[in-house]
Amino acid sequence: MTFINKPTFHHPKLAPNSLGYTRRDYEGAVSTLCAGCGHDSISAAIIQSCFELEIPPHRIAKLSGIGCSSKTPNYFLGSSHGFNSVHGRMPSVLTGANLANRDLIYLGVSGDGDSASIGLGQFAHCIRRSVNMTYIVENNGVYGLTKGQFSATADRGSKSKRGVVNFDEPIDLVSLSLQLGASFVARSFSGDKGQLVPMIKAAIQHHGAALIDCISPCVAFNNHEGSTKSFDYVREHNDAVNHLDVIVGREEITADYAPGTVEEIVQHNGAKLRLRKLAENYDPHDRIAAMKYLQERQSAGEIVTGVLYVEPEPTDLHDYLKTVDQPLNELADKDLCPGAEALEQFNESLR
Amino acid sequence: MPRPLESTNDFVVKFANVNGSGSASANRLFAKSILRMGVPISSRNIFPSNIQGLPTWYEVRVSETGYLGRRGGVDLMVAMNPQTWDKDVASIEPGGYLFYDSTKPVTPAKLRDDINVVGVPLTEICNREYSDPRQRQLFKNVMYVGALSALLDMEVAEIERLIGEQFKGKGKLIAANNRALQIGRDHVLTQLKCPLGLRLKRAEAVGDRVFIDGNSAAALGCVYGGATVAAWYPITPSTSLAEAFMRFCRRYRSDPVSGKNRFSIVQAEDELASIGMVIGAAWNGARAFTCTSGPGISLMQEFIGLAYFAEVPAVIFDIQRGGPSTGMPTRTQQSDIVTCAYASHGDTKHVLLLPADPHECFEFAALSFDLADRLQTPIFVMLDLDIGMNEWLSAPFAWDDSRRMDRGKVVDFNDLEAGREFGRYRDVDDDGIAYRTYPGTHPTRGAFFTRGSSKDADARYTEEGAAYVENMQRLQKKFRTACNFLPPPVLGRTHKSAHFGVIYYGSTAPAMEEALDALEDHGAVLDLMRLRAFPFHDEVAAFIARYDKVFVVEQNRDAQMRMLLVNECNVDPNKLIPILHYDGTPITARFIIREIAGRLAALNVRPFRKVIA
């Protein structure tokens, strides 16, 4: 059996959240990824985020495509339903699931091959449809499971482990999402848990399409000199524009900050985001400026991270479709079937 | 000159028009007026993949006997399209009639001396009566309906009543249409000898039947079947199913208090996304469907395999058209049978439903959602362009208000709370169908991971050979169980002395049943079986076993249903004689009679050597 049973016991003093769940209740099966894989850090950040947000684990649905990243939903949130779908097509499955039950929280986990290569079309369309979801791309620029081919996010000039230099221009999912109208766009680095955890928390609380492009080095095939997705390269070129704190509920901010250095954003559900500015004059509400800033820094070889854009009053697909508040999968016969009398009237109109 | 055709309530009228000229509503007015006179008709649009300019035809077969298949041949040609004049004139039966716009003279070389020519200067009259070019065009159509009403002795009051219903509340339009109708009618009554040899007479042969296209009927079946999620991508000839679903949902599925929608319809970016959304929605406990045609089915293959192997319900309407590749997008065929039955890579088999008319389109559409939930697998509802896009006269729709959706084997919160054991792929009831939970059911129990990779009975990833084989065998058992829930084949009259059987399905039904009457008149003894579903019930193999030979009549080149019969019923292929029609037009009784009579003659069955000679 390749499935490894993970013991369920835990330290008796492991602190529960207000729902009575410990961090352990948000974990999943033992990871089968390589030791040191960036993806495992992202799984840990998801576990931490859901524990801290005090979400009942079964209210989350986790969906993925195919690849190393898409295997990870098995390694977190073991009490949530998961769906490992087909390569590059998670967005459509997630969209359908979301249509069926608007009350669950949807977590889409994908990789750069899955979202930028084979699945670029579905990625783009679920973003432009404003599906209410958190879409995390675990981006390492390489195909891991098939041993080291470039993916569509690999930078031009980046060198593979076998010494081949990539000629193709990279696809930047962050720029693409901004252009396609995503209402929450962020980029992080799997090696920066302090940045990533609050970012995932904010994305989950966001009502609309939230993208997190998370650079996640592949220790087996893309962590060498000449790679632009290695731990060393990303650390050296990380240009963080802000630092995010998520405040659940409506508590007051008590800490002191220099004026003009903190921005507060109230999300749809009342939760507050507190953004500490690191880059002067960076405005996370200006989509056009964000796109310009990204292009400038990118051409200078820098990797911009942080919450890059937030729409304060986002809408989602259900708003557009005007679906009833009750999840569609809960509607009963009487809500759905017009009945015999209506059918007889209809027959009459066809004679 | 042969004698002019003489027939009451039994003839074929064909309209040759230019696409986009507004003829469709006038032609439909003509057809429906005949129905209102109590005379059955079948109507067929023959149209190009084009919006404006190319030729289009509308064929109305009038048959008091009630034969609704395409007959073949034309008794009265309404030739309104100069582009197709020569072919249209050539297609008229000897002794038949040609109706044309005689504003411009036609040289005798362009006519035939064995047909009767009826010229009405429609353009000239229109130019005299109307100054607006659009009016000239539209009223010309209504005007020829008026002319035909006199030539065929139709009840003009029925036409006027239909115009009144169509433009209800728009008095000006009613008056204008009635006037055009009258101008055409008056011209013919005063200038020509009326009626022709072809005429209509009030009858009582329509009964309570309804006149509707199969796509609309299927869409209504989706509303009654409880579908709440539809994802689709525009493709002829399936588009009108999605559009009809939108229309019915707006009428029947609006929440009376909030005004919000009890449905969601997404026009996806392609067919891959359509089926992906359906699978996601059904996994999450909603009833979901997509509708498409052959090229869409090709694109969906990978997802169909996922739904089969991960056991997620899905309903797929395939409105078949002429293939392969882009093929003949606006012509009909039954050529996706094999591709749907065995869709996707690896060992897969799928349930097919085979409706034969709009009534069954409605029934099977509603049923398909119960089947998808009950069997946790994709269900294909196989229409074709002929059923889907043409209006057919069929039995009225009926619904039993005590009927409830069958959601299949679902473990709910209370079951889990009570400590019920749950393993997603365990064969608890020994029927191959396992229990499932919907996402979000219980805080600590019942969650599982759905995947397209191999897994054990508790949904855990495994590549163990034994666990894989056990799962594949359970899926096979489930496929056999499916028969218990599927509509059984329909057996026609059986004869003790019959040596030959006929198997057919779908839109072939009316032509086949008509052909049987004619073949019987010639002394053939044939027993009929109409298939309604795949996998096949045991009766199908038993039926084949009873006869020396069985004709399998279908509308594709490769005898696809015959392939399934040979493969699944373990039948000697020599026993099954294919009768195949696949030129893109609907199969006709004439074709079937000729083909079967020819085969019977070759088999030395008297009296068919005589018939064929």
Chai-1 contact restraints between the chains, C-beta under 6 A:
chainA,res_idxA,chainB,res_idxB,connection_type,confidence,min_distance_angstrom,max_distance_angstrom,comment,restraint_id
A,F3,B,R460,contact,1.0,0.0,6.0,A-B,restraint_1
A,F3,B,Y461,contact,1.0,0.0,6.0,A-B,restraint_2
A,P56,B,P443,contact,1.0,0.0,6.0,A-B,restraint_3
A,H58,B,G440,contact,1.0,0.0,6.0,A-B,restraint_4
A,H58,B,P443,contact,1.0,0.0,6.0,A-B,restraint_5
A,R59,B,G440,contact,1.0,0.0,6.0,A-B,restraint_6
A,A61,B,P439,contact,1.0,0.0,6.0,A-B,restraint_7
A,N74,B,F449,contact,1.0,0.0,6.0,A-B,restraint_8
A,S79,B,T444,contact,1.0,0.0,6.0,A-B,restraint_9
A,S79,B,A447,contact,1.0,0.0,6.0,A-B,restraint_10
A,S80,B,A447,contact,1.0,0.0,6.0,A-B,restraint_11
A,H81,B,P439,contact,1.0,0.0,6.0,A-B,restraint_12
A,H81,B,A447,contact,1.0,0.0,6.0,A-B,restraint_13
A,G82,B,F449,contact,1.0,0.0,6.0,A-B,restraint_14
A,F83,B,T450,contact,1.0,0.0,6.0,A-B,restraint_15
A,N84,B,R451,contact,1.0,0.0,6.0,A-B,restraint_16
A,V86,B,E302,contact,1.0,0.0,6.0,A-B,restraint_17
A,V86,B,L306,contact,1.0,0.0,6.0,A-B,restraint_18
A,R89,B,G276,contact,1.0,0.0,6.0,A-B,restraint_19
A,S92,B,A273,contact,1.0,0.0,6.0,A-B,restraint_20
A,S92,B,G276,contact,1.0,0.0,6.0,A-B,restraint_21
A,S92,B,M277,contact,1.0,0.0,6.0,A-B,restraint_22
A,V93,B,G276,contact,1.0,0.0,6.0,A-B,restraint_23
A,V93,B,I279,contact,1.0,0.0,6.0,A-B,restraint_24
A,V93,B,G280,contact,1.0,0.0,6.0,A-B,restraint_25
A,T95,B,M277,contact,1.0,0.0,6.0,A-B,restraint_26
A,G96,B,M277,contact,1.0,0.0,6.0,A-B,restraint_27
A,G96,B,G280,contact,1.0,0.0,6.0,A-B,restraint_28
A,G96,B,A281,contact,1.0,0.0,6.0,A-B,restraint_29
A,A97,B,G280,contact,1.0,0.0,6.0,A-B,restraint_30
A,A97,B,N284,contact,1.0,0.0,6.0,A-B,restraint_31
A,L99,B,V229,contact,1.0,0.0,6.0,A-B,restraint_32
A,L99,B,S264,contact,1.0,0.0,6.0,A-B,restraint_33
A,L99,B,A281,contact,1.0,0.0,6.0,A-B,restraint_34
A,A100,B,V229,contact,1.0,0.0,6.0,A-B,restraint_35
A,A100,B,A281,contact,1.0,0.0,6.0,A-B,restraint_36
A,A100,B,N284,contact,1.0,0.0,6.0,A-B,restraint_37
A,A100,B,G285,contact,1.0,0.0,6.0,A-B,restraint_38
A,A100,B,A286,contact,1.0,0.0,6.0,A-B,restraint_39
A,N101,B,N284,contact,1.0,0.0,6.0,A-B,restraint_40
A,L104,B,G440,contact,1.0,0.0,6.0,A-B,restraint_41
A,Q122,B,A273,contact,1.0,0.0,6.0,A-B,restraint_42
A,H125,B,E269,contact,1.0,0.0,6.0,A-B,restraint_43
A,L321,B,S264,contact,1.0,0.0,6.0,A-B,restraint_44
A,K322,B,K260,contact,1.0,0.0,6.0,A-B,restraint_45
A,K322,B,N261,contact,1.0,0.0,6.0,A-B,restraint_46
A,T323,B,N261,contact,1.0,0.0,6.0,A-B,restraint_47
A,T323,B,S264,contact,1.0,0.0,6.0,A-B,restraint_48
A,V324,B,D255,contact,1.0,0.0,6.0,A-B,restraint_49
A,V324,B,K260,contact,1.0,0.0,6.0,A-B,restraint_50
A,V324,B,R262,contact,1.0,0.0,6.0,A-B,restraint_51
A,L328,B,T228,contact,1.0,0.0,6.0,A-B,restraint_52
A,L328,B,A286,contact,1.0,0.0,6.0,A-B,restraint_53
A,N329,B,N284,contact,1.0,0.0,6.0,A-B,restraint_54
A,N329,B,G285,contact,1.0,0.0,6.0,A-B,restraint_55
A,N329,B,A286,contact,1.0,0.0,6.0,A-B,restraint_56
A,L331,B,R262,contact,1.0,0.0,6.0,A-B,restraint_57
A,D333,B,R404,contact,1.0,0.0,6.0,A-B,restraint_58
A,D333,B,M405,contact,1.0,0.0,6.0,A-B,restraint_59
A,D335,B,R262,contact,1.0,0.0,6.0,A-B,restraint_60
A,L336,B,G226,contact,1.0,0.0,6.0,A-B,restraint_61
A,C337,B,Y224,contact,1.0,0.0,6.0,A-B,restraint_62
A,P338,B,Y252,contact,1.0,0.0,6.0,A-B,restraint_63
A,G339,B,D401,contact,1.0,0.0,6.0,A-B,restraint_64
A,A340,B,W399,contact,1.0,0.0,6.0,A-B,restraint_65
A,A340,B,D401,contact,1.0,0.0,6.0,A-B,restraint_66
A,L343,B,F397,contact,1.0,0.0,6.0,A-B,restraint_67
A,L343,B,W399,contact,1.0,0.0,6.0,A-B,restraint_68
A,N347,B,V210,contact,1.0,0.0,6.0,A-B,restraint_69
A,N347,B,P396,contact,1.0,0.0,6.0,A-B,restraint_70
A,N347,B,F397,contact,1.0,0.0,6.0,A-B,restraint_71
A,L350,B,V210,contact,1.0,0.0,6.0,A-B,restraint_72
A,L350,B,F211,contact,1.0,0.0,6.0,A-B,restraint_73
A,L350,B,I212,contact,1.0,0.0,6.0,A-B,restraint_74
